[in-house]
Amino acid sequence: MHFAPDTEDALEFAVALGNTDAGASRSGDDELAGLDHLRALVARYPFSGRINGDDEELRDVRQTRDLVRRVWTLDRDDAVAAVNQMLRQAKALPYLARHDGSDWHLHATSSEAPLGERMRVEAALALTDVIRMNEMRRLRICEADACTGLILDLSRNGSKRYCSARCGSRMNMIAFRERQAGDG
């Protein structure tokens, strides 16, 4: 599956953001619990523009995480309503931008808009491509027991089942043990 590079980048960020949730994170903890976590996330996925690094911004980014996780589970029509609402609330006006070594790509908010809003709008813009291409099936939740990790399946056949190799290995080991117990 191929989307525009900025769409894939925004979707991959949405997965990373969504997977900071305690039920989805590698550590099992909320990986967006404090300002140090937010700084680490923004260091891995740089956002141009204003970053306040305060508690209000952290709360807004957490709300963005919750919204992205919710949209990930919606059917196409419900996702349209959620995405349109995100864009409407931000008064988003798409425009092309080129900066920081990136070629032309879409933005839809001012670089002075709050960080959480810019994150929501970037996710919403990427999700519009997913919706328009009728590829919501590429957005899933991990099938591993006790994991709620988000999956962005860009594979050719759309068969990705787990959010990480760790979850896949864990489920394969469980299946192996069940087969061994059944043989014995």
N, C-alpha and C positions, 0 to 999 in steps of 0.2 A: 504494500500500500504506500503510495507516495502523496504527500501533501507538500505544499511550498515549505521551504526551509524554515521560515519564521513561524509558520503554523506548527511544524513539528517541534521546534524549540519551545514554543508556548505550551504545547500539550505536554511535553516532557517536564517542563517546570510545574505545570498543574499537577502531574503525578507526584513529583518530588514534594510539592507543598502538601498535597492530600495525604501523602504517606508519612508526614510528620505526626499524624494523629496516633495516639497511644495504641489503638487496635491494629494499626497498620505499620508502625515503625519497626525497624530492625531491633531496637533496644527494648521495645515493649512499653516505653515511656512516651509521654508527650514531648516530642522533639521540637516544640515551639512553645515551651513553658516559660521562657524568660528572654530577656533582651539579648543575652549572649547567643541563644539559639537563632534568633532573628538575624543577628549580625552574621553568623555562620552561613545561614541560608542565602542571604544577599551576597555574601562573598563567593559562594559557589555559582549563583545565578544572578549576575550583576543586572541591576536595573538602572537605567539612566534617570537623571532627575533627582529631585529632593528626597532625602531619607532623613527622618527626624531621629530615629532610634530611641523613641520614648514609649512609655506604657500604652498611650493612646494608639500609637501606630501598631504596636504588638496586638492589641485587642482587635483592631481593624483587619490585620493580616490573618488572625485566627478566624474571624468571621468569614473572610474570603476562603480560607481553607474549608470551613464547614459548607459553604455554598458550593464550592467546586466538588467536594465529595458528594453532595446531594445531586448536583446536575449529572454526575457520572453515572448515577443509577437510574436516571429517568429514561422513559421512552422518547422517541424523536419529537413528538408533538409537545409533550410536557417540557422537554429540553428547549424547544423554541421559545416557549413562554418565559422560561427562566433566563435564557440568554438575552432575549429582548428586554427584559426587565433590568438586567445588569447594565446593558448599554444605555437604556433610557435614564436610569438613575444617575449615571455618570455624565449624561448629556454628551455622549460620545459622538465625535465627528471624525470619521476616519481620514487620515492623510498619510502620504508617503514620507518616510524619513530615512536618512542614511547617517550613521554616526558610529563612533567607536570601532571602526573596522568592519561594521556590518553593511552589507549592500542594502538597496532599497527594500523597505519592509513597511508594514502598516503600524501606525500608532493611532490612537483615537482620543487621547487625553493629553493635557498639558504636562510637561515634565515637572511642573510645580504641583500637580494634583497629588493627593495623599497616596502613599505607596500601596496600600491595600486596594484602593480604587484602580490604580494602574494595573495591578495584578489581576483584578477581576476583569477589567476591560481586555487585557491581553488574552486571558483565558476565553472570554466571550468571543473575541474575534476569531480565535482558533476553532472554537466550537462551532461557529457559523460555517466554517469550511467542512467540518465533520458532518454537520446536519445537511448542508446543501449537497454533499456527495453521498448522502444516505449511508453513512458508515458508522452510525452509533454503535453497531456491534463490535467495533474496534475498542470501545471503552467498556471495561469490565472490572469486576471485583475479583480478587484472587480466590481460587477454588480451594485453597488449603484450609484445613480445619483451623478454627480460631484465628484466622487472618482476614482483615478487611482492607488489604492493600489494593490500591488502584492499579489497573493494568492499562497500558496503551499498547495495543497489538498492531504493530506495523509490519508483521510478517506477511509473506505472500499469501499463505493459505488461511490466515486468521485463526490459528489454532493455539495461541498462547493461553495457558491456563493459570500460571502462577506469576506472582509479582516479582519473584526473585528466584535465583538458583537454589537458595536456602530452602524456600518453601517447597519447590519441586523435589529436592532431595529428601526433605522430611516426609513428604507424602509418598514418595517412592519407597522409602524405608518402611513406612507404616504398611503399605500394600505388600511389600516383601515379607514382613513379619506375619501378616495375616495369612499369606499363602503358605508360609512355613508351618504355622500353627494348624492349618487345615490339612496339611500332609501328614502331620504327626499324630 
